[in-house]
Amino acid sequence: MEDRTGQAVRAGATAVLGFDPGDPAFRADPYAHYRTLGAGGRSLHRTDVGLRVTASYELCERVLRDPRFGHRPSGGGVWREVQGRHRSFLTMDPPDHTRLRRLVSKAFTPRLVERLRPRVEELVDALLEPVSGEVDLIATLAYPLPVIVISEMLGVPAEDRDLFKGWSDSLARGLDPDFLLPEAEIAQRDAARDEFAEYFRALAAKRRAEPRDDLLSALVGVSDGGDVLSEQELLATCILLLVAGHETTVNLIGNGALALLRDPAQLRLFRERRGNVQAAVEELLRFDPPVQLTLRSALEDVDLNGTLIERGKLVLLLTGAANRDPAFFDDPDRLDLLRYSEGRETPKHLSFGHGVHFCLGAPLARLEGRVALGKLFERDVALAAGDLVYRDNLVLRGLRELPVVIRA
């Protein structure tokens, strides 16, 4: 039975968000709950504490590309306090965001990422080849693949990868608003950030002394070039790349596999039309996205569909709901792997965001998702019996485990 503290947290969360993220029914299917907020059309909902929330695709997309919305330099009001020394470019506005993102973006262009395809294919084969019987697909494939890939890109030694699991879990949970987190989890998140930073500080010193052909060495070289990248910026960037570089892809693979396993007709289509895998992954990203929401602050007074958003006020963008907006997508609750095939429609989901903060790692996540799901379903795979349990995260949506049976 839930204690009174837990009940109070959930009641407070409902007052802030307009829905109860701790409701088991919400965790199992948030999309049905989003619709109660007035999904579709051009709606902007006001919660009990005054936070503006929208599940509308049109409004989410507009706010994401509007330079009058961004991230406040410090503090998150009802959301969280942002510690300056830990801020990555993910929570910065131009010109700092532009400068830092430019330093990293060259490693994640579609052309350079495509060069990683043989290695990604090799890793997926190695992870799946020995597997037979009932296994947890998250632990077997969805988690290790992106961790290995981003670690190799950064230059993290293979023997250190296991260190990241606990740190990354704490930081991923820490993406949620502080009012959802017990004090112990907030402390755990902050400690993980500090320990992560110390690890990369030591590794950066090694790369400074003996540079290698990896992303960390390249970033160290930039920081040594003057004031372009400070040490704190270097450390925050490394933490962001490692956490964001795998957490969302874990959920892409897990959520995507589950959606296919629950829909035999679409799974059959996925297997039969191998040339459609690129469009299929875009639809899986729309249908059950790894990232469910994001937050923006008005940098000046903005009129948003007749509602004044005063400078400094927050708008919660339910991008996961926007991906199911019936005002924008035909039959949005149906998984349709042909939705984006053969030039029928350009993918318009918001699963990687939009505007200046569009996900830097989108090309890498797409590649890993296509290869992992493509090779997985060359095999005979079925859901195992038992209930599915989702992680506690609100911002990120993903399974703790995905029990499947793989027959050789």
Phi, psi and chi 1 to 4 in degrees:
 res  aa     phi    psi   chi1   chi2   chi3   chi4
   1 MET       -  137.8  180.0  177.7  -65.3      -
   2 GLU   -70.3  135.6 -172.5  175.7   38.7      -
   3 ASP   -78.4  172.3   62.2   25.3      -      -
   4 ARG   -66.8  -32.0  -68.7 -174.1  178.6 -179.6
   5 THR   -62.0  -45.7  -59.7      -      -      -
   6 GLY   -62.3  -40.1      -      -      -      -
   7 GLN   -63.8  -39.5  -68.1  173.9   -4.9      -
   8 ALA   -66.2  -40.1      -      -      -      -
   9 VAL   -62.3  -43.9  167.8      -      -      -
  10 ARG   -66.9  -39.0  -72.0  179.0   58.2  178.7
  11 ALA   -64.4  -42.0      -      -      -      -
  12 GLY   -64.4  -39.9      -      -      -      -
  13 ALA   -63.2  -40.7      -      -      -      -
  14 THR   -63.6  -38.7  -57.5      -      -      -
  15 ALA   -64.8  -36.8      -      -      -      -
  16 VAL   -77.7  -47.3  173.5      -      -      -
  17 LEU   -90.1  -30.3  -60.3  170.3      -      -
  18 GLY    94.6    0.4      -      -      -      -
  19 PHE  -153.3  164.1   56.2   89.3      -      -
  20 ASP  -100.9  102.9  177.5    6.7      -      -
  21 PRO   -71.1  -13.5   27.5  -34.4      -      -
  22 GLY   -88.9   -4.5      -      -      -      -
  23 ASP   -67.6  123.9 -177.7   -9.4      -      -
  24 PRO   -55.5  -34.2  -25.8   34.5      -      -
  25 ALA   -66.8  -35.1      -      -      -      -
  26 PHE   -66.5  -43.4  175.3   84.3      -      -
  27 ARG   -61.5  -39.9  -67.4 -147.9 -173.3  -76.6
  28 ALA   -68.8  -38.0      -      -      -      -
  29 ASP  -152.3   85.5  179.8   14.1      -      -
  30 PRO   -68.9  -21.6   26.5  -34.5      -      -
  31 TYR   -67.6  -36.1  -52.6  104.4      -      -
  32 ALA   -64.5  -35.6      -      -      -      -
  33 HIS   -74.2  -36.2  -68.9 -107.4      -      -
  34 TYR   -57.8  -34.6  -69.7  148.9      -      -
  35 ARG   -64.5  -23.4  -78.1 -169.2  -75.5  -84.8
  36 THR   -70.7  -13.8   66.4      -      -      -
  37 LEU   -86.7    5.3  -62.5  176.0      -      -
  38 GLY    89.1   38.3      -      -      -      -
  39 ALA   -57.9  146.6      -      -      -      -
  40 GLY    96.5  165.0      -      -      -      -
  41 GLY    63.7 -139.6      -      -      -      -
  42 ARG  -128.7   38.7  -60.6  156.8   65.6   86.6
  43 SER   -77.2  144.9   59.1      -      -      -
  44 LEU  -132.7  110.4 -169.0   62.7      -      -
  45 HIS   -94.1  143.1  176.3   71.9      -      -
  46 ARG  -110.4  122.8 -173.9 -179.0 -173.4  -83.3
  47 THR   -83.4  177.4   70.5      -      -      -
  48 ASP   -61.4  -26.1  -69.4  -11.5      -      -
  49 VAL  -100.8    6.3  -58.8      -      -      -
  50 GLY    95.8    1.2      -      -      -      -
  51 LEU   -71.2  133.6 -179.9   66.9      -      -
  52 ARG   -87.9  131.3  -61.1  -67.6 -179.1  174.4
  53 VAL  -131.2  137.9 -178.6      -      -      -
  54 THR  -135.9  141.5 -177.3      -      -      -
  55 ALA  -112.5   10.7      -      -      -      -
  56 SER   -84.0  130.6  158.5      -      -      -
  57 TYR   -60.4  -45.9 -178.5   98.0      -      -
  58 GLU   -59.9  -43.2 -171.3  -90.9  -23.9      -
  59 LEU   -72.3  -42.4  -77.6 -178.7      -      -
  60 CYS   -59.2  -47.6  -73.6      -      -      -
  61 GLU   -63.4  -39.4 -169.2  -93.2  -10.1      -
  62 ARG   -66.0  -45.2 -169.7 -161.9  -54.6  179.6
  63 VAL   -64.5  -41.0  170.3      -      -      -
  64 LEU   -63.5  -30.1  -72.3  171.7      -      -
  65 ARG   -99.6   -1.9   63.5  179.3  165.7   80.0
  66 ASP   -87.3  117.5 -169.5  -28.0      -      -
  67 PRO   -66.1   -8.9   23.8  -33.6      -      -
  68 ARG   -79.7   -6.3  -64.5  174.7  -61.9  172.3
  69 PHE  -114.1  141.1  -72.4   93.9      -      -
  70 GLY  -165.1 -142.1      -      -      -      -
  71 HIS  -121.8  128.1  -61.0  -84.1      -      -
  72 ARG   -66.3  147.8  -76.1 -169.4  -73.4  176.9
  73 PRO   -63.8  -25.3   20.6  -32.4      -      -
  74 SER  -157.0  144.7   63.9      -      -      -
  75 GLY    83.5  149.5      -      -      -      -
  76 GLY  -130.5   14.8      -      -      -      -
  77 GLY    59.0 -125.2      -      -      -      -
  78 VAL   -67.8  -12.4  -63.2      -      -      -
  79 TRP   -88.4  -65.5 -156.8 -104.8      -      -
  80 ARG  -169.2  163.5   68.6  159.4   52.7   81.3
  81 GLU   -95.5  128.5  -69.5  -58.9  -42.7      -
  82 VAL   -97.9  120.5 -180.0      -      -      -
  83 GLN   -82.8  122.0  -62.8 -177.1   39.0      -
  84 GLY   -55.7  -40.3      -      -      -      -
  85 ARG   -71.8  -12.7   66.9 -167.3 -178.7   92.6
  86 HIS  -106.6    3.1  -69.5  -52.9      -      -
  87 ARG   -74.4  127.5  -67.5 -177.0   72.9 -142.1
  88 SER   -96.2  174.5   70.0      -      -      -
  89 PHE   -67.9  -12.2   61.4   80.5      -      -
  90 LEU   -60.2  -31.9 -174.6   67.1      -      -
  91 THR  -112.2   25.4   58.1      -      -      -
  92 MET  -111.9  161.0  -68.3 -179.2 -179.3      -
  93 ASP  -109.2  162.5  -62.5  -43.9      -      -
  94 PRO   -58.5  147.5  -24.5   35.0      -      -
  95 PRO   -89.2  -13.5   32.6  -36.6      -      -
  96 ASP   -62.7  -42.9  -72.7  -24.2      -      -
  97 HIS   -58.5  -45.2  168.2  -92.3      -      -
  98 THR   -61.3  -44.5  -51.7      -      -      -
  99 ARG   -63.8  -48.5  173.2  177.0   61.2   86.5
 100 LEU   -70.8  -41.4  -67.2  172.7      -      -
 101 ARG   -62.9  -38.7 -177.5 -179.5  171.5  112.5
 102 ARG   -61.6  -33.8 -175.0  172.6   59.0 -117.3
 103 LEU   -68.1  -25.9  -64.5  173.6      -      -
 104 VAL  -101.9  -28.2 -178.1      -      -      -
 105 SER   -62.2  -26.4   61.7      -      -      -
 106 LYS   -61.3  -27.5  -64.6  175.6 -176.5  177.9
 107 ALA   -78.0  -11.2      -      -      -      -
 108 PHE  -120.0   21.1  -67.6   92.0      -      -
 109 THR   -68.7  150.2   63.6      -      -      -
 110 PRO   -53.8  -36.4  -28.2   36.3      -      -
 111 ARG   -66.2  -45.0 -178.8  176.6   60.4   83.2
 112 LEU   -71.8  -37.0  -71.1 -179.2      -      -
 113 VAL   -63.9  -37.9  165.1      -      -      -
 114 GLU   -60.4  -27.0 -175.5   60.0   29.6      -
 115 ARG   -65.6  -19.0  -66.3 -177.8 -175.2  177.2
 116 LEU   -82.1   -8.4  -63.4  173.4      -      -
 117 ARG   -54.0  -48.4  179.6  179.7  -68.6  -86.0
 118 PRO   -58.2  -38.3  -24.4   34.6      -      -
 119 ARG   -69.0  -41.7  177.6   56.1  176.7  156.8
 120 VAL   -62.9  -43.1  173.8      -      -      -
 121 GLU   -62.2  -41.2  -68.1  175.2  -18.6      -
 122 GLU   -61.8  -43.6  177.7 -174.5   30.0      -
 123 LEU   -65.7  -44.1  -72.6  169.9      -      -
 124 VAL   -62.0  -43.3  173.8      -      -      -
 125 ASP   -60.3  -43.6  -74.3  -21.9      -      -
 126 ALA   -66.9  -34.8      -      -      -      -
 127 LEU   -74.3  -34.3  -69.4  167.8      -      -
 128 LEU   -92.0  -26.2  -71.0  177.0      -      -
 129 GLU   -55.9  -43.4 -159.2  -79.8  -32.2      -
 130 PRO   -84.5    2.3   30.7  -32.7      -      -
 131 VAL   -90.1  132.1  173.8      -      -      -
 132 SER  -157.3  145.1 -178.8      -      -      -
 133 GLY    90.6 -159.9      -      -      -      -
 134 GLU   -82.9  126.7 -176.5  170.0  -26.2      -
 135 VAL  -141.3  163.7  -61.9      -      -      -
 136 ASP   -91.0  113.1  171.8   15.6      -      -
 137 LEU   -66.6  -27.7 -168.0   65.1      -      -
 138 ILE   -65.2  -51.4  -56.2  -60.4      -      -
 139 ALA   -70.6  -29.2      -      -      -      -
 140 THR   -80.7  -39.4  -60.7      -      -      -
 141 LEU  -133.0  -51.8  175.5   64.9      -      -
 142 ALA   -63.7  -38.1      -      -      -      -
 143 TYR   -81.2  -52.8  175.6   76.6      -      -
 144 PRO   -65.4  -34.1   18.5  -29.2      -      -
 145 LEU   -58.4  -59.5  173.0   64.7      -      -
 146 PRO   -66.6  -29.2   20.1  -30.4      -      -
 147 VAL   -64.4  -44.6  166.5      -      -      -
 148 ILE   -63.5  -44.5  -65.9  171.1      -      -
 149 VAL   -63.1  -50.9  171.5      -      -      -
 150 ILE   -70.3  -32.0 -166.0   63.9      -      -
 151 SER   -64.5  -43.1  -65.4      -      -      -
 152 GLU   -65.6  -38.7  -70.7 -176.6  -11.5      -
 153 MET   -62.5  -43.4  -71.3 -178.0   69.3      -
 154 LEU   -75.2  -25.4  -85.0  167.7      -      -
 155 GLY    95.1   25.0      -      -      -      -
 156 VAL   -78.7  126.9  171.5      -      -      -
 157 PRO   -58.4  143.5  -23.1   33.5      -      -
 158 ALA   -57.4  -36.0      -      -      -      -
 159 GLU   -70.0  -11.4   61.0  -90.8   20.4      -
 160 ASP   -97.2   -5.9  -70.1  -13.9      -      -
 161 ARG   -62.0  -35.6  -71.3  176.5 -159.8  145.5
 162 ASP   -65.5  -21.7  -72.0  -16.3      -      -
 163 LEU   -62.6  -28.8  -68.0  171.1      -      -
 164 PHE   -79.1  -20.7  -59.6  138.8      -      -
 165 LYS   -57.6  -53.1 -175.5   68.4  170.5   72.0
 166 GLY   -65.7  -43.7      -      -      -      -
 167 TRP   -59.6  -47.2  -70.6  -22.4      -      -
 168 SER   -66.5  -39.2 -172.1      -      -      -
 169 ASP   -59.9  -43.4  -74.2  -12.2      -      -
 170 SER   -65.8  -39.8  -63.9      -      -      -
 171 LEU   -73.2  -35.7  -69.2  174.8      -      -
 172 ALA   -65.0  -42.8      -      -      -      -
 173 ARG   -64.3  -32.6  177.2   70.7  169.5  127.0
 174 GLY   -72.4   -6.8      -      -      -      -
 175 LEU   -70.3  -21.0  -67.7  173.8      -      -
 176 ASP   -73.0  159.4  -73.7   -8.7      -      -
 177 PRO   -63.2  148.4   20.8  -32.9      -      -
 178 ASP   -60.1  -30.1  -75.8   -2.3      -      -
 179 PHE   -70.5  -11.8   61.3   79.5      -      -
 180 LEU   -92.7   -9.1  -76.5 -178.0      -      -
 181 LEU  -106.4  131.0  -55.9  177.8      -      -
 182 PRO   -62.1  156.1  -18.6   29.9      -      -
 183 GLU   -55.2  -37.0  -71.8  -62.9  -33.9      -
 184 ALA   -62.8  -38.1      -      -      -      -
 185 GLU   -73.0  -34.2  -71.9 -165.4   25.0      -
 186 ILE   -63.5  -45.1  -66.8  175.4      -      -
 187 ALA   -63.1  -38.9      -      -      -      -
 188 GLN   -66.0  -40.7 -171.3  174.9   -6.5      -
 189 ARG   -61.4  -47.5  174.1 -161.7   65.1 -164.3
 190 ASP   -65.7  -37.4  -65.8  -16.7      -      -
 191 ALA   -66.5  -40.3      -      -      -      -
 192 ALA   -62.1  -39.5      -      -      -      -
 193 ARG   -61.8  -44.5 -127.6 -175.5 -118.8  133.9
 194 ASP   -65.1  -42.9  -70.2  -20.7      -      -
 195 GLU   -67.3  -40.3  -69.6  169.1   10.4      -
 196 PHE   -58.9  -46.4 -128.6  142.7      -      -
 197 ALA   -62.5  -41.5      -      -      -      -
 198 GLU   -63.7  -39.0  -74.9  -54.8  -48.0      -
 199 TYR   -60.8  -48.6  173.1   84.1      -      -
 200 PHE   -71.6  -28.1  -84.7  115.1      -      -
 201 ARG   -62.1  -43.8 -177.4  177.9  -76.4  109.1
 202 ALA   -68.3  -41.4      -      -      -      -
 203 LEU   -68.4  -37.3 -171.1   58.7      -      -
 204 ALA   -62.9  -36.8      -      -      -      -
 205 ALA   -62.7  -39.0      -      -      -      -
 206 LYS   -65.2  -41.6  -66.7  179.4 -178.8  177.9
 207 ARG   -71.2  -29.0  -66.8  -65.2  179.8  -92.6
 208 ARG   -66.8  -38.2 -170.1  171.4  -71.7  111.5
 209 ALA   -77.5  -38.6      -      -      -      -
 210 GLU  -136.2   84.1  -62.6 -179.2   14.5      -
 211 PRO   -61.7  148.6  -19.7   31.8      -      -
 212 ARG  -128.7  177.4  -63.0 -175.6 -177.8  180.0
 213 ASP   -87.7   70.4 -175.4   19.0      -      -
 214 ASP  -144.9  169.9   55.9   43.7      -      -
 215 LEU   -67.5  -37.1 -176.2   52.7      -      -
 216 LEU   -62.4  -43.5  179.5   55.3      -      -
 217 SER   -60.4  -39.4  -64.6      -      -      -
 218 ALA   -65.5  -41.0      -      -      -      -
 219 LEU   -68.9  -37.6  -68.1  173.8      -      -
 220 VAL   -62.0  -40.8  165.8      -      -      -
 221 GLY   -61.4  -37.2      -      -      -      -
 222 VAL   -66.5  -44.7  168.8      -      -      -
 223 SER   -66.2  -30.1   72.6      -      -      -
 224 ASP   -74.6  -12.0  -78.7  -11.1      -      -
 225 GLY   -82.3    0.9      -      -      -      -
 226 GLY   135.8 -140.2      -      -      -      -
 227 ASP   -96.2   17.4   61.6   -6.2      -      -
 228 VAL   -69.5  -38.5  179.4      -      -      -
 229 LEU  -141.2  108.4 -173.7   63.4      -      -
 230 SER   -75.8  169.8   69.5      -      -      -
 231 GLU   -62.9  -42.1 -177.9 -178.5   56.6      -
 232 GLN   -63.9  -38.8  -70.0  -59.0  -29.8      -
 233 GLU   -66.2  -38.9  -70.0  169.9  -19.3      -
 234 LEU   -60.4  -47.7  168.6   67.2      -      -
 235 LEU   -66.5  -43.4  -61.1  177.1      -      -
 236 ALA   -63.1  -37.3      -      -      -      -
 237 THR   -66.9  -42.9  -61.8      -      -      -
 238 CYS   -62.0  -44.0  -71.5      -      -      -
 239 ILE   -62.6  -44.8  -66.0  170.4      -      -
 240 LEU   -59.4  -47.4  170.3   66.5      -      -
 241 LEU   -63.3  -40.0  -68.4  175.7      -      -
 242 LEU   -72.2  -43.3 -166.4   56.9      -      -
 243 VAL   -72.9  -54.6  175.0      -      -      -
 244 ALA   -67.1  -25.4      -      -      -      -
 245 GLY   -72.5  -11.4      -      -      -      -
 246 HIS  -133.0  -31.2   81.6  -87.7      -      -
 247 GLU   -58.4  -46.3  -79.0  -73.2  -10.4      -
 248 THR   -69.6  -34.5   52.4      -      -      -
 249 THR   -71.3  -33.4  -51.8      -      -      -
 250 VAL   -54.3  -47.2  172.5      -      -      -
 251 ASN   -72.4  -34.0  -63.8  -20.0      -      -
 252 LEU   -58.7  -48.0  161.8   58.3      -      -
 253 ILE   -68.5  -45.6  -63.5  169.7      -      -
 254 GLY   -65.7  -50.8      -      -      -      -
 255 ASN   -63.6  -39.4  -64.3   -3.1      -      -
 256 GLY   -65.8  -44.0      -      -      -      -
 257 ALA   -62.2  -42.7      -      -      -      -
 258 LEU   -63.6  -44.0  176.8   60.8      -      -
 259 ALA   -58.6  -41.2      -      -      -      -
 260 LEU   -70.4  -41.2  -69.9  171.4      -      -
 261 LEU   -66.9  -25.5  -71.3  167.6      -      -
 262 ARG   -84.5   -8.4  -77.8  176.2  161.4  171.6
 263 ASP  -130.4   85.8 -166.7  -31.5      -      -
 264 PRO   -55.8  -37.0  -25.1   34.6      -      -
 265 ALA   -65.0  -43.6      -      -      -      -
 266 GLN   -71.4  -33.3  -68.0  -61.7  -56.8      -
 267 LEU   -64.9  -41.5  177.2   54.3      -      -
 268 ARG   -61.4  -42.5 -175.7  166.5   55.2 -107.8
 269 LEU   -62.6  -40.8 -174.0   66.1      -      -
 270 PHE   -59.8  -41.4 -175.1   81.7      -      -
 271 ARG   -74.1  -35.5  -75.9  173.0  164.2  146.8
 272 GLU   -77.6  -31.3  -69.6  172.7   -5.8      -
 273 ARG  -112.0   74.7  -60.9 -172.1   59.2  157.3
 274 ARG   -63.8  -28.3  -59.8  -54.1  -55.4  -85.1
 275 GLY   -73.7   -6.4      -      -      -      -
 276 ASN   -99.3    8.2 -170.3   55.2      -      -
 277 VAL   -61.3  -34.4   66.6      -      -      -
 278 GLN   -62.9  -48.8  179.8  172.6  -29.8      -
 279 ALA   -66.3  -34.8      -      -      -      -
 280 ALA   -63.3  -42.7      -      -      -      -
 281 VAL   -65.9  -35.9  167.3      -      -      -
 282 GLU   -61.8  -40.2  -64.5  -55.9  -44.5      -
 283 GLU   -68.7  -37.5  170.9   65.5   -7.7      -
 284 LEU   -64.5  -37.0  -68.6  168.7      -      -
 285 LEU   -63.4  -39.3  -79.5  161.8      -      -
 286 ARG   -68.9  -42.7 -179.2 -160.2   70.6   83.1
 287 PHE   -68.7  -42.3 -175.2   75.3      -      -
 288 ASP  -146.8   77.8 -164.4    8.3      -      -
 289 PRO   -72.6  148.6   24.4  -33.2      -      -
 290 PRO   -64.4  -33.2  -19.2   30.9      -      -
 291 VAL  -110.0  125.9  179.2      -      -      -
 292 GLN   -97.6  -23.2  -69.5  -75.2  -61.1      -
 293 LEU  -160.9  164.6   54.0   88.2      -      -
 294 THR  -149.8  167.8 -171.0      -      -      -
 295 LEU  -125.4  141.8 -162.0   71.0      -      -
 296 ARG  -134.3  149.6  -70.9  -65.6 -174.8  -89.1
 297 SER  -113.6  139.5  172.9      -      -      -
 298 ALA   -72.1  122.4      -      -      -      -
 299 LEU   -83.9  -11.4  -57.5  178.8      -      -
 300 GLU  -155.6  171.6   59.0 -176.3   77.0      -
 301 ASP   -62.2  130.8  -70.9   -6.0      -      -
 302 VAL  -132.5  133.1 -179.7      -      -      -
 303 ASP   -88.7  116.7 -178.8  -81.6      -      -
 304 LEU  -118.3   99.8 -166.3   59.9      -      -
 305 ASN    53.9   42.0  -86.4   17.0      -      -
 306 GLY    86.8   -2.0      -      -      -      -
 307 THR  -106.9  126.7  -62.3      -      -      -
 308 LEU   -79.3  120.8  174.7   64.3      -      -
 309 ILE  -102.8  106.9  -50.3  -63.2      -      -
 310 GLU   -71.9  153.0  -63.8  175.2  -24.0      -
 311 ARG   -51.6  130.7 -178.7  179.8 -177.3  -85.5
 312 GLY    90.4  -13.2      -      -      -      -
 313 LYS   -79.5  150.8  -64.4  -63.7 -176.1 -178.9
 314 LEU   -99.1  147.0  -59.2  171.9      -      -
 315 VAL  -124.8  125.2  179.6      -      -      -
 316 LEU   -93.9  120.3 -179.3   59.6      -      -
 317 LEU  -103.0  110.7  -51.4  176.0      -      -
 318 LEU   -86.5   79.0  -62.4  174.7      -      -
 319 THR   -65.4  -30.3   51.5      -      -      -
 320 GLY   -63.0  -39.4      -      -      -      -
 321 ALA   -69.8  -39.9      -      -      -      -
 322 ALA   -59.2  -32.1      -      -      -      -
 323 ASN   -67.1  -13.8  -78.6   -8.9      -      -
 324 ARG  -115.4   20.4  -58.1  -86.0 -166.7  109.2
 325 ASP   -70.8  115.4 -175.0  -11.9      -      -
 326 PRO   -68.1  -15.8   23.2  -32.1      -      -
 327 ALA   -75.6  -12.0      -      -      -      -
 328 PHE  -121.7  -32.5 -161.5   83.7      -      -
 329 PHE  -116.5  136.0  -63.4   96.7      -      -
 330 ASP   -72.0  132.2  -66.6  -27.8      -      -
 331 ASP    45.6   59.5 -158.9    1.2      -      -
 332 PRO   -66.9  -22.8   25.5  -34.7      -      -
 333 ASP   -87.9    3.2  -68.1  -34.6      -      -
 334 ARG  -100.1  129.6 -178.4  171.7   71.0   89.6
 335 LEU   -73.7  120.6 -179.4   65.4      -      -
 336 ASP  -134.0   97.5  177.5    8.8      -      -
 337 LEU   -68.2  -10.8  -61.0 -171.1      -      -
 338 LEU   -98.5    4.5  -60.8 -179.0      -      -
 339 ARG   -55.9  -39.6 -171.6 -179.2  -62.4  -90.0
 340 TYR  -111.8   17.5  -60.5  124.9      -      -
 341 SER   -88.6  155.3   67.3      -      -      -
 342 GLU    51.9   36.6  -60.7  171.6   -6.2      -
 343 GLY    70.7   13.9      -      -      -      -
 344 ARG   -61.8  -37.7  -73.1  173.1   54.4 -172.5
 345 GLU  -161.5  141.6 -172.9  178.0   -7.0      -
 346 THR   -76.7  133.9  -58.6      -      -      -
 347 PRO   -54.2  126.9  -26.6   34.9      -      -
 348 LYS  -123.8   15.0  -63.9  175.7 -178.7  176.5
 349 HIS   -68.1  164.0   59.9   73.8      -      -
 350 LEU  -108.3   23.2  -61.8  175.9      -      -
 351 SER   -66.9  -22.5  -58.5      -      -      -
 352 PHE  -108.3   14.3  -69.4  122.8      -      -
 353 GLY    82.3 -156.7      -      -      -      -
 354 HIS  -167.0  159.8 -163.5   69.0      -      -
 355 GLY    74.9 -153.1      -      -      -      -
 356 VAL   -66.4  -21.7  -62.8      -      -      -
 357 HIS   -99.1   16.6  -74.6  -78.2      -      -
 358 PHE   -53.0  137.2 -177.2   82.3      -      -
 359 CYS   -53.5  119.1  177.6      -      -      -
 360 LEU   -60.2  -36.7 -178.5   71.7      -      -
 361 GLY   -90.4   11.7      -      -      -      -
 362 ALA   -55.4  -45.2      -      -      -      -
 363 PRO   -59.6  -37.6  -24.8   35.5      -      -
 364 LEU   -70.9  -43.8 -178.5   58.5      -      -
 365 ALA   -61.0  -42.3      -      -      -      -
 366 ARG   -62.2  -45.4  -76.1  172.4  160.6  138.3
 367 LEU   -59.9  -48.4  171.7   65.4      -      -
 368 GLU   -64.4  -39.0  -68.2  172.8  -16.0      -
 369 GLY   -64.6  -43.5      -      -      -      -
 370 ARG   -64.1  -46.0  -67.3  165.9 -169.9  165.5
 371 VAL   -68.7  -46.3  173.6      -      -      -
 372 ALA   -63.7  -49.1      -      -      -      -
 373 LEU   -70.4  -37.4  -67.3  171.3      -      -
 374 GLY   -60.8  -47.7      -      -      -      -
 375 LYS   -74.1  -34.4  -74.4 -175.1  172.3  -69.9
 376 LEU   -59.4  -46.4  171.3   65.9      -      -
 377 PHE   -88.4   11.9  -71.4  110.6      -      -
 378 GLU   -74.8  -15.8  -70.6  174.1   -3.6      -
 379 ARG   -99.1  167.8  -67.2  159.8  169.7   77.3
 380 ASP   -86.3  105.2 -176.7   -3.4      -      -
 381 VAL  -123.8  138.6 -173.4      -      -      -
 382 ALA  -143.0  153.0      -      -      -      -
 383 LEU   -66.0  138.5  -84.8  175.5      -      -
 384 ALA   -84.5  161.1      -      -      -      -
 385 ALA   -69.0  154.1      -      -      -      -
 386 GLY   121.8  161.6      -      -      -      -
 387 ASP   -78.4  149.4  -65.0  -27.4      -      -
 388 LEU   -95.6  137.3  -64.0  171.5      -      -
 389 VAL  -119.9  124.9  179.1      -      -      -
 390 TYR   -91.1  153.5  -77.1   84.4      -      -
 391 ARG   -66.1  160.1  -64.1  167.0   69.4  179.7
 392 ASP   -73.1  -11.1  -68.3  -24.6      -      -
 393 ASN   -59.3  145.7  -57.4   58.7      -      -
 394 LEU   -96.0  -49.2  171.2   64.8      -      -
 395 VAL   -65.8  -46.2  174.6      -      -      -
 396 LEU   -97.2  138.6  -59.0  178.7      -      -
 397 ARG  -116.6  119.4  173.1  169.3  168.2   77.9
 398 GLY  -167.2  161.7      -      -      -      -
 399 LEU   -85.3  145.5  -65.1  151.1      -      -
 400 ARG   -67.9  -44.1  -70.9 -172.1 -174.6  -82.7
 401 GLU  -143.7  155.4  -61.2  176.2  -12.0      -
 402 LEU  -134.2   89.6  178.9   52.6      -      -
 403 PRO   -71.9  123.8  -12.1   26.9      -      -
 404 VAL  -133.6  161.7  -60.3      -      -      -
 405 VAL  -112.4  121.2  177.2      -      -      -
 406 ILE  -110.4  120.2  -59.8  179.7      -      -
 407 ARG  -101.9  132.1  -60.1  177.9 -179.2   90.2
 408 ALA   -67.4      -      -      -      -      -
